[in-house]
Amino acid sequence: MPLAIINSIASWFLKQRIHQIELFLKYPNEVQEELLMNLIRSSEETVYGKQYDYASIKSYKTFTDRVPISSYEDLEPYIERTRQGEQNVLWETPIKWFAKSSGTTNAKSKFIPVSSEALEDCHYKGSKDLLCLYLNNNEESEMFVGKSLRLGGSSQIYENNNTFFGDLSAILIENMPIWAEFSSTPSSKISLMSEWETKMSAIIKETINENVTSFAGVPSWMLVLMNKVLEETGKTNLMEVWPNLEVYFHGGVSFDPYRDQYQKILPQNQFKYYEIYNASEGFFAIQDLNNSSDLLLMLDYGIFYEFIPMDTFGTPDQKAVRLADVELFKNYAMVITTNGGLWRYLIGDTVRFTSLNPYRVRVTGRTKHHINVFGEELMVENTDQAIAKACKITQTEVVDYTVAPIFMKDKQKGAHEWIIEFKQEPKDIVAFQKILDETLQSLNSDYEAKRYNNMTLNPLVLNVARERLFYDWLKKNDKLGGQHKIPRLSNKRDYLEQLKKMQNLINS
């Protein structure tokens, strides 16, 4: 069958979903309420459902009054029972897959249950909807004439008590439907390779002669792969390697610090960037418009959403609100109830709504990855945007960064200490530092107030990292691969001190 016909059939098939998306756009709160009741009804006979008497829950209020907001540690005993082979604990259907995730907050592994419903009705549905929304906005797309170069994690699948665990990307590849396998590169065998550096070479070797029309992966790691492709081929940009490239689907970390670098190696005005918001726990939101930073919250994936205002998060006044009660431009911690058996689960991400009709969000950071030692409420969204602006003004590029507080001591004022690894170091590091600090003040009024006349906070301290410092830190901590990220912000100095120690060891 000619490739043009395949492209037309694939486009037609995917765009049939638009009518269902329009339904939850029109009746968002009703769709969410019905979804919650369906989740509760289907779980009445589970261990968790009996513990909280799901059979008698008939309203959202009763649900929130009775069922507590949970961290991973709260649900871990139930998850462990399932991992040992017991079923009907958190979810009604058998669960044999677990997405292993250590995150960036601690070394302890989390095992997120992945039900068949979560695979089909959430993760794979989200992947199809991403293509559907892109094609709906780009009628002339010929994406399916070629293949999508995907870059996932590096873990293999492991078996234990007839249950299986690994990176989410490995689980998705292992269960991938035929249509996705056919349209993707590299092969599953290479995608599942566990040794990251060997895997990178294998990906380049296999994909270099493919007709790649799209990319999918985390911006920081995808950039590493793209630069290696240019090194290997001797080309100046990726359009010379794959002339039919048209879109990059990205997520996992903010794209802002990397945007200029991508535009240099993809120098085509018509090239598109589409963002997604997903995690081991579910697929949550998709960019639904060209040239937008806002993500449409997907409301029919078997996930019920609640939100805790960050100004009360972790206090006695903390209270979750449902979707119908959120406000624009306010930071919220996201709480999810899912078709994988996560009940009122605090996922650890923070978002703010940029639109209420339809519901669109931007990811602003992590509940544990912000700095609020001095009341400054600095979010990752702020630092990513400030880095991007400072790079643009000073004509430089950043590989990675992390920030931690300098605590007040002996009557000395506090400050924020940064370590930044530059791909291209600014000619005037003091000017870069000043632009970064002033931009943060313009973006965050709390930070500005603490910096006013150096009243509470002194100017930020900037350390220039040696080449490959962050890469070496990830490698040392066994975190190389497409799903691992550098912790951007922390209220503690642990990450920063580890990095400084590695830097000093080399320098000495």
Salt bridges, closest charged atoms under 4 A:
GLU22 OE1 - HIS19 ND1 3.81
GLU33 OE2 - ARG322 NH1 2.87
GLU44 OE2 - ARG41 NE 2.42
GLU45 OE1 - LYS50 NZ 3.83
ASP53 OD2 - ARG66 NH1 3.93
ASP65 OD2 - LYS61 NZ 2.78
GLU76 OE1 - LYS108 NZ 3.11
GLU80 OE2 - ARG83 NH1 3.14
GLU86 OE2 - ARG81 NH2 2.79
ASP129 OD1 - ARG17 NE 2.84
GLU139 OE1 - LYS15 NZ 2.87
GLU197 OE1 - LYS475 NZ 3.30
GLU210 OE2 - LYS147 NZ 3.73
ASP256 OD1 - ARG259 NH2 3.62
ASP260 OD1 - LYS392 NZ 3.69
ASP288 OD2 - ARG360 NH2 2.90
ASP294 OD1 - ARG362 NE 2.62
ASP300 OD1 - ARG17 NH2 2.87
ASP300 OD2 - LYS125 NZ 3.68
GLU306 OE1 - ARG344 NH2 2.72
ASP325 OD2 - ARG322 NE 3.80
GLU327 OE2 - LYS330 NZ 3.97
ASP349 OD1 - ARG366 NH1 2.58
GLU376 OE2 - HIS416 NE2 2.60
GLU381 OE2 - ARG352 NH2 2.57
ASP384 OD1 - ARG488 NE 3.78
GLU397 OE2 - LYS264 NZ 2.72
GLU397 OE1 - LYS423 NZ 3.80
ASP400 OD1 - ARG488 NH1 2.27
GLU417 OE1 - ARG493 NH2 2.82
GLU417 OE2 - LYS500 NZ 2.89
ASP437 OD2 - ARG451 NH2 2.69
GLU438 OE2 - LYS434 NZ 2.61
ASP472 OD2 - ARG466 NH1 2.96
ASP472 OD1 - ARG468 NH2 3.89
GLU497 OE2 - ARG493 NH2 2.80
